[in-house]
């Protein structure tokens, strides 16, 4: 057992028992297998087993399980042990354990600072994080912790110093350290909680990059403070459509479903939002018992973007949920006919649940196997899912076994369901030949992202 091997397994989930299947083992009564594997170097088993022991009050045994992992110097193991100690009321021991790792910065320092703050040492936490403010992760933690320390103005000054008058980064690689737009967003968070909402709004209007992960902080702020008309005006100017999404969500939460529908129908000039907004409109209609309207809305979108995988997947799933398999298949059949009946597996497989709902699983499986790619390793999980969904798990296993270990996680899951935990573990532990790289530190400052 060494830190590099553990780190690689945790990042790639290869050659190990992944978390979801550890949970599946426990849920199906295979706790003894989890314990055995925890003591044989399976990190996710060790983490789950230690947690279970701790919940049972067997704290010494829990620490014994984690001890060899912590001894490698691998931070995730040390953090898991520190979290257990903290949850048991042993904050001093948790702090002492995490302290040596905090000097590396990044996630260990973030965790350590939050741990300090939870236990009354907020000034120390702020001081440590302030030195690493160039890291966005640490800067965000600093803003979060500063409120409890009464240090908002100190942190605001640090952030303001990182907001230049002119330059704005247009990519993550433009400047080293904390991006100016990130600094603006964090400073706006401080101003908002100080009650200086207009200042926060003015700051956020100065950003160059307005949305992160499809969420817009300004739109969120306006919705939180019930400034709906300002949000409505902002939605008109937002080319990405994320502000319009916030507006529709806010109106729906207030019970104005028709108003939310109108927002999605007025999609503006953004082609991207016209697509995503239509999907969200269909989801909104379905949530409010208007499934037929939702299907009609998605049909128009699917016809306008014939062949776009994600739209077709959404359309097919909606038809399935609404009991409209025939409609879903009719559109897919028309698309296939337009292509001379040539259909890649990526498009073909989405029709299988619809066929199963209309004609039965056997017909769907036969349709899958008749496809030119129906005997491939990437087709096998779809066929197996149909069979398992019909309670025919042994047949699902037989399909996947023809392509092991290409589908090892799916196969292992079904083996566990059949009570064949040993076979599942052996399959998952087949190590590949890739060389083990050094441990990833999690730093976003000194290392390139790819």
Secondary structure, DSSP 8 states (H G I E B T S, - for coil): --HHHHHHHHHH--SS--HHHHHHHHHTT-HHHHHHHHTTT-HHHHHHHHHHHHHTT-HHHHHHHHHHHHTTT-HHHHHHHHHHHHHTT-HHHHHHHHHHHHTT-HHHHHHHHHHHHHTT-HHHHHHHHHTTTTSHHHHHHHHHHHHHHT-HHHHHHHHHTT--SS---SSTTSSSSS-HHHHHHHHHHHHHHTT-HHHHHHHHHT-SS-EETTEEHHHHHHHHTT-HHHHHHHHHH-TTSHHHHHHHHHHHHTT-HHHHHHHHH--TT-HHHHHHHHHHHHHHHHHTT-HHHHHHHHHHHHHHTTT-HHHHHHHHHHHHHTT-HHHHHHHHHHHHHHTTT---HHHHGGGHHHHHHHH-HHHHHHHHHHSTTTTSHHHHHHHHHHHHHTT-HHHHHHHHHTTTTTTHHHHHHHHHHTT-HHHHHHHHT--------------SSSS---
